[in-house]
Amino acid sequence: MTPPKPPARPDKVSLWRYLRLFREDILSAQPARLYRAWMAEFRTPFFRSYLCNDPTLVRLVLNERPDDFPKSDRIREGLRPLLGHSVFVTNGAAWKRQRRIIDPAFEGGRLRETFPSMVAAAQAAVARMTPGVQEMEPAMSHAAADVIFRTLFSIPIEHAIAAEVFDQFRAYQREQPILNLAAFLPLPGWFPRFHSRQTKQTAARIRGLIRQLTETRAREIEAGGAPDDLATKIMQTADPVTGQRFEPDEMVDQVAIFFLAGHETSASALGWALYLLAMYPQVQDRVAAEAVALGESPEFAAMGRLKFTRDVFRETLRLYPPVPMMVRENSCPENFRGRKVAQGAQVVLSPWHLHRHERIWERPDAFDPDRWQTEAGRACAREAFIPFSSGPRVCTGAGFAMIEGPLLLAMLVRKFRFDILPGKEPIPVAHLTVRAKDGLWLKVSLR
């Protein structure tokens, strides 16, 4: 039994058919040869795109010369109404300044301090879970959003503003198409962007709610009674180069991406992890046995004993990387594998294809958490495992996610057993993240 994988399109299709397929799902719009190719070129009337699976090229773009390959403006078109000028979409000096302010909040010592909030969110997720047939994606979205609100603003998701942000964000996801026309056409900056009125209104509502939270926190900081959480840390951190702190609008931008990245990606990974554990009961039992040591209220040190659970989460990120593709743009002419790449081309790095590459990984489509304890597995990870990107632009919350994911998995599996339902095999699709086309349905029972 092999974990679900989306179908691939034929090698040659018309541009218009490709656009239709792309709008429905990025993954099934790609040909099967990408699982073996080191590089592939795609031509459109407006630009050329180069998908790079060669680990040497991936290192060049992400690690060795990241300033020469800034994030593409095209990829952020659909997210602009919500994210503004957050660290996810900026480049150059603006991005470096933002990271200098944000990164200290996610250092190792801070993870220990935020851990009790993660535990409280995990306990709440366990309490909400009930036996019966359930769709896992909404449950995991709820749990991941709860983690974000507790660690960022010291409030549970039941808080009125937190609950409304969560509801509005789900509406935004439903309204936002994966393909914005401006991502494919070379439109000038003054040309109106193709966002529906409803999308813009929902984004404005989310940003308004976030502004309420940040303004309240600013008053608490000024009064000397602010909780010592991530929002307080970020708002009080000055850029060591300029001495400046985030302005109120900038903080709204950053909180928007924290919520998007920290909630949407974690929910995707957790949902697929539970499905994989349901597919492989013997693996699930090993996680449950390891989780017994956690207890009802685990301490941070207990996370070191969840070695196998951590490998299960890693293997989930390999098979179902929440962000399946990243797009960069080369700022000068390049030569990739003997092929000239003109300035301004789209350089696509695909964790989805890299993590399943047939020339790199042994049994690339198989679910095998034990591969992470082999030398071959570790070597592949060094060459071709980038669920959080890599280099200077590596996700600032990567360490956070690698604590949150195993913790929630262990606490859920410690109390519940998850089983697949015949006839309910999910089909992976990629929109904002990799999700299941018709949901992840499992049977939940008390262990």
Buried (B, 14 or more C-beta within 10 A) or exposed (E): EEBBBBEBBEEEBEEEEBBEBBEBBBBBBBBEEBBEBBBBEBEEEEBEBBBBBBBEBBBBBBBEBBEBBBBBBBBBBBBBBBBBBBBBBBBEEEBBBBBBBBEBBBEEEBBBBBBBBBBBBBBBBBEEBEEEEBBBBBBBBBBBBBBBBBBBBBBBBEBEBBBBBBEBBBBBBEBBBBBBEBBBBEBEEEEEBBBEEEBBBBBEBBBBBBBEBBEBBBEBBEEEEBBEBBBBBBBBBEBEEEEEBBEEEBBBBBBBBBBBBBBBBBBBBBBBBBBBBBBBBEBBBBBBEBBEEBEEEBEBEBBEBBEBBBBBBBBBBBBBBBBBBBBBBBBEEBEBEEEEBEEBBBBBBBBBBBBBBBEBBEEBEBBBBEBBEEEEBEEBBEBBBBBBBBBEBBBBBEBBBBBBBBBBBBBBBBBBBBBBEEEBBBBBBBBBBBBBEEBBBBBBEEE
